[in-house]
Amino acid sequence: MGMTMTQKILARHAGLDTVRAGQLIQAKLDLVLGNDITTPVAINEFEAAGFDKVFDKSRIAMVMDHFTPNKDIKAAAQCKQCRQFARKFDIDHYYDVGEMGVEHALLPEKGLVAPGEAVIGADSHTCTYGALGAFSTGVGSTDMGAAMATGQTWFKVPSAIRVELTGTLRPWVSGKDVILSLIGMIGVDGALYQSLEFTGPGVASLTMADRLTISNMAVEAGAKNGIFPVDDVTRAYVAGRVDRPWVADEADPDAEYTRTIHMDLSQIDCTVAYPHLPENAHPAREGADIAIHQIVIGSCTNGRLEDMAAAAEILRGRHLARDVRGIVIPATMAVYRECMKRGYTDIFLDAGCIISTPTCGPCLGGYMGILAAGERCVSTTNRNFVGRMGHVDSEIYLASPAVAAASGVAGHICHPSDL
Ligand code: SF4
């Protein structure tokens, strides 16, 4: 029996010729990631275990993004602890205010993840890097603490679901609509502890931004990871970013999948996940009677330059509806700078939006756009759980940047073509 793409990466990192689903393995890691919320806990575990050195200072990344710039004294103390640890061990990839971005947008942008690599992060959306053909997944802070010392961790090898993509996306439809549609089909536990392996002729038409968004939300279907094959789009993305050798793994022809899901990209339309689960997917066109109070465009899911471009295209020459607040958060400083160069920041400001420094901010209810009871937000983030962005009686509608921007202008959920 052959191996899936994920299993091949895990086997190589475990030093084994072959692995099978359900097998427990010890694997070497190419990168260990933490943020300002999870790293302090990992540091405490690292120190409590008596470790006094890290396995490789060039293979640890710490990104201060969740409550940074610090929203309160506790957040400041957490970042201070991370900063001191990073300085003590001379961590190469420590990103603080002025350099940081939302971690899962920043790491690919900086070339810190390459195809065929194995990455863990103390953050559930670490699965984002599957877009590059890497195995990456979220872990707890204790595992991060141990991995910072040993450079290894254990995995139970996942089985896999094959997602066969055909066709090409229609105008205004993006990777966000693909993954919301898929989660709508299989549910938030539809891929529990499995790999979602995307394949088929439709993959080639998806941009790297589309793939990063899709892999980012694999965990919202319960998946261990979501992974794409390495192709010309991948090679073009890593060129100039990654200067170390990397491996393009392919699933064996006889790899075993628990099921195959077929998705025709040309049949997908703009999709919105209503409260309070990402599986609650509805066509954007059906939301005209849902008045909204805020839009958020940003996050590790949709804060990249392509997302800003889509929002700017909608907002150019338009203004938000009277009772809608618009919050735009470029995910990294490079995205922020490019938005200024391209005139997007002027477009956003003219439309009545504010533009924030990179941060997770409202995505997890931290700051920079918390909702009051009864308020509704169309957000390009990845979770719409009860109270995620504020009051337990507020509502989050997950959508693409184009749909969020169009909804902000219309004052209700709106398909971009209907503006
Ligand atoms: Fe997590 Fe949201 Fe930050 Fe992404 S943007 S890392 S989902 S808090």
Residues whose N, C-alpha, C, O or C-beta is under 5 A from the ligand:
A	BS01	SF4	V102 H125 S299 C300 C360 C363 L364
